Amino acid sequence: MRPLILASSSAYRHALLSRLGLPFQAEAPDVDERRESGETPSTLVTRLAETKARALAKRYPNHLIIGSDQVAVLGDQVLGKPGGFEKALEQLTAASGRVVTFLTGLALLDSHSGQCQVDVVPFTVHMRQLPENVLARYLRAEQPYDCAGSFKAEGLGVSLFERTEGADATSLVGLPLIRLVGMLGAAGIAVP
């Protein structure tokens, strides 16, 4: 099997990829993640997923490199990682009772051939209408300040949801495993 590299320092993506039972290494690529002028959220995550994978190609010249990036979209606003309580409360208050769409860009690069499979996997979350004191209580309990949209779907954040829609729930956490298994299969790696 060709060696796998996860181009990420995310503990969430690492845990998800571990579920497939494949050996891999993880390394954070040095990539500027700022949104370019006029760039749509879908284009942004596609570009960043591929850029992250390609950033490690010289160091790993005969590997399959997985890149992924995610944004949360509320209306026409992109919600990034809040970084702290105040910004997270602002994001959750704005999202309360509304629909947040998560777009996860996924890239699988064959660094030997340069061939790259790229896709965007959407997942929609319908948020419950909740008062600010409940949202603040959630934030103090879970502190999801490193998560786009200001919640951890794999934890207590699910209590903020009314319902979800999407083909792959793992995309909500940041690495769409169903789509990745298909990409790996196309690259000659069978799972299981």
C-alpha positions as CSV (number, residue, x, y, z in Angstrom):
1,M,0.0,0.0,0.0
2,R,1.2,3.5,-0.8
3,P,2.0,5.5,2.4
4,L,-0.8,7.9,3.4
5,I,-0.1,11.4,4.7
6,L,-2.8,13.5,6.4
7,A,-2.0,17.2,5.6
8,S,-3.4,18.5,8.9
9,S,-2.7,19.1,12.5
10,S,-6.4,18.7,13.4
11,A,-7.0,16.2,16.2
12,Y,-10.6,15.8,14.8
13,R,-9.4,14.8,11.3
14,H,-6.7,12.6,12.8
15,A,-9.4,10.7,14.9
16,L,-11.7,10.4,11.9
17,L,-9.0,9.0,9.6
18,S,-7.9,6.5,12.3
19,R,-11.4,5.0,12.0
20,L,-10.5,3.5,8.6
21,G,-7.8,1.4,10.2
22,L,-5.1,2.4,7.7
23,P,-1.6,3.4,8.7
24,F,-0.9,7.1,8.1
25,Q,1.3,10.0,9.2
26,A,0.0,13.5,9.9
27,E,1.8,16.7,9.2
28,A,0.6,20.3,9.2
29,P,1.2,22.0,5.9
30,D,2.3,25.7,5.9
31,V,-0.6,27.2,4.0
32,D,-2.1,30.7,4.0
33,E,-5.8,30.0,4.7
34,R,-7.2,33.5,4.0
35,R,-10.1,33.8,1.6
36,E,-9.2,35.5,-1.7
37,S,-11.2,38.4,-3.0
38,G,-14.4,37.2,-4.7
39,E,-13.8,33.6,-3.8
40,T,-16.9,31.6,-3.1
41,P,-17.0,29.3,0.0
42,S,-16.9,26.2,-2.3
43,T,-14.0,27.5,-4.3
44,L,-12.2,28.4,-1.1
45,V,-12.4,24.9,0.5
46,T,-11.5,23.2,-2.8
47,R,-8.5,25.4,-3.3
48,L,-7.3,25.0,0.3
49,A,-7.8,21.2,0.4
50,E,-5.7,20.8,-2.7
51,T,-3.1,23.4,-1.6
52,K,-2.6,21.7,1.7
53,A,-2.0,18.4,0.0
54,R,0.4,19.8,-2.6
55,A,2.3,21.7,0.1
56,L,3.7,18.4,1.4
57,A,4.3,16.8,-2.0
58,K,8.1,17.5,-2.2
59,R,8.7,16.1,1.2
60,Y,6.6,13.0,0.5
61,P,7.3,12.3,-3.3
62,N,5.7,8.8,-3.5
63,H,2.7,9.1,-1.2
64,L,-1.0,9.6,-1.2
65,I,-1.6,12.9,0.6
66,I,-5.0,13.9,2.0
67,G,-5.9,17.6,2.3
68,S,-9.1,18.9,3.8
69,D,-10.6,22.3,4.6
70,Q,-14.0,23.3,6.0
71,V,-16.1,26.5,6.3
72,A,-19.4,27.1,7.8
73,V,-21.8,29.3,5.8
74,L,-24.7,31.2,7.4
75,G,-26.6,33.1,4.7
76,D,-23.9,34.8,2.7
77,Q,-21.5,34.9,5.6
78,V,-18.6,32.5,6.1
79,L,-18.1,31.6,9.8
80,G,-14.5,30.8,10.7
81,K,-13.1,29.4,13.8
82,P,-14.1,31.8,16.5
83,G,-10.9,31.7,18.6
84,G,-12.7,32.8,21.8
85,F,-15.9,33.1,23.8
86,E,-17.2,36.4,22.5
87,K,-16.8,35.6,18.8
88,A,-18.3,32.1,19.4
89,L,-21.3,33.6,21.2
90,E,-21.8,36.1,18.3
91,Q,-21.7,33.2,15.8
92,L,-24.1,31.0,17.7
93,T,-26.5,33.8,18.4
94,A,-26.6,34.7,14.6
95,A,-27.1,31.0,13.8
96,S,-29.9,30.4,16.3
97,G,-33.0,29.2,14.6
98,R,-31.3,29.3,11.2
99,V,-29.6,26.9,8.7
100,V,-25.8,26.6,8.7
101,T,-24.2,24.8,5.7
102,F,-20.8,23.2,6.2
103,L,-18.7,22.8,3.1
104,T,-15.8,20.4,3.4
105,G,-13.2,20.4,0.6
106,L,-11.4,17.1,0.2
107,A,-8.3,16.4,-1.9
108,L,-6.4,13.2,-2.4
109,L,-3.1,13.8,-4.2
110,D,-0.8,11.1,-5.7
111,S,2.4,13.0,-5.2
112,H,4.3,10.7,-7.6
113,S,2.0,11.3,-10.6
114,G,0.7,14.7,-9.5
115,Q,-2.9,13.5,-10.1
116,C,-5.3,15.0,-7.6
117,Q,-8.9,14.0,-6.9
118,V,-10.9,17.0,-5.4
119,D,-14.4,17.3,-4.2
120,V,-16.6,19.4,-1.9
121,V,-19.0,17.6,0.5
122,P,-21.9,19.7,1.9
123,F,-23.7,19.1,5.2
124,T,-26.6,21.2,6.5
125,V,-27.4,21.8,10.2
126,H,-30.8,23.3,11.2
127,M,-30.1,25.0,14.5
128,R,-32.6,25.2,17.3
129,Q,-33.8,28.6,18.4
130,L,-32.0,29.1,21.7
131,P,-31.6,32.1,24.0
132,E,-28.2,33.6,24.6
133,N,-27.9,32.3,28.1
134,V,-28.2,28.7,26.9
135,L,-25.7,29.3,24.1
136,A,-23.3,30.8,26.7
137,R,-23.7,27.8,28.9
138,Y,-22.9,25.5,26.0
139,L,-19.8,27.5,25.2
140,R,-18.5,27.4,28.7
141,A,-19.1,23.7,28.9
142,E,-17.4,22.6,25.6
143,Q,-15.2,25.6,24.6
144,P,-15.4,24.9,20.8
145,Y,-13.2,27.9,19.9
146,D,-11.2,25.9,17.3
147,C,-14.3,24.8,15.4
148,A,-15.9,26.5,12.4
149,G,-19.4,27.5,13.4
150,S,-18.6,27.5,17.2
151,F,-19.8,24.0,18.1
152,K,-18.5,20.4,18.3
153,A,-21.0,18.1,16.5
154,E,-19.3,15.1,17.9
155,G,-19.9,16.4,21.5
156,L,-22.5,18.5,23.3
157,G,-22.9,20.7,20.2
158,V,-25.5,18.2,18.9
159,S,-27.8,19.6,21.6
160,L,-28.0,22.8,19.6
161,F,-29.4,21.1,16.5
162,E,-33.0,20.7,15.4
163,R,-32.0,18.4,12.6
164,T,-29.3,17.7,10.0
165,E,-29.1,16.9,6.3
166,G,-26.3,15.4,4.3
167,A,-24.8,12.3,2.8
168,D,-21.8,12.0,5.1
169,A,-22.0,13.0,8.8
170,T,-18.2,12.8,9.1
171,S,-18.0,15.8,6.8
172,L,-19.5,17.9,9.6
173,V,-16.4,17.1,11.8
174,G,-14.0,18.0,8.9
175,L,-13.1,14.8,7.0
176,P,-15.8,13.2,4.8
177,L,-14.8,9.5,5.2
178,I,-17.4,8.2,2.8
179,R,-16.1,10.3,-0.1
180,L,-12.5,9.6,1.0
181,V,-13.0,5.9,0.9
182,G,-14.2,6.3,-2.7
183,M,-11.1,8.4,-3.6
184,L,-8.8,5.8,-1.9
185,G,-10.5,3.1,-3.9
186,A,-9.9,5.0,-7.2
187,A,-6.2,5.2,-6.1
188,G,-5.9,1.5,-5.5
189,I,-6.5,1.3,-1.8
190,A,-9.3,-0.9,-0.6
191,V,-11.1,-0.1,2.6
192,P,-11.8,-2.4,4.4
